[in-house]
Amino acid sequence: MGDEKHEVVYVIPINELRILVEGLRKIGNDVAELKKQQEQNFSLQVGYIRPKDFMKAVGIKRTKFNSLVAQNIIKTIKKGRKLYLPVSEIQRYFTDPKIF
């Protein structure tokens, strides 16, 4: 008799449910943004960044980036299957006259 489990059902008004769901979405988005910021801050502290962060920092698209890499104009480091750039390449991109 004491081992019986009872299922409990709660009734939540639809408006309150929508508010709850929207709040959970906002929390999820905030967590994702914080994670992205932490990854970016970590890479800057370490001294290396991912290609997408480099492209965003200097304002170029993938085609231009690939062209710069193919011509050995910017320095890259391959670690396993991933590509990295020294953070100093951002500064060099704007100051080196060889980079157009």
C-alpha positions, 0 to 999 in steps of 0.5 A: 500500500505504501509503495504506490506512486501517484501521478500529479498533473498541474494545470497552467494557463496558456498565457503563463505557459507562453511566458515560461517558454519565452523565458526559457528561450531567452535563458538558452540564448543568453547561455549560448552568447556567454559561451561564445564570448568565453570561447572568443576571450579564451582564444584571444588570451591564448594568442590564437583565433579561429578563421571565422573570428579573424574574418569578422575582425578584419571584415572579409569573407571566406573567399578573400580569406582563402585567397590570402591563405593560399598565397601565404600572405597571412600566417596560419597554424594547423592543429589536427584538422583545425586552422588557427591564426595568431592574434597578431595577424589582425594587426598585421592585416591592417598595417602590412602594405603587402596585404591588399 
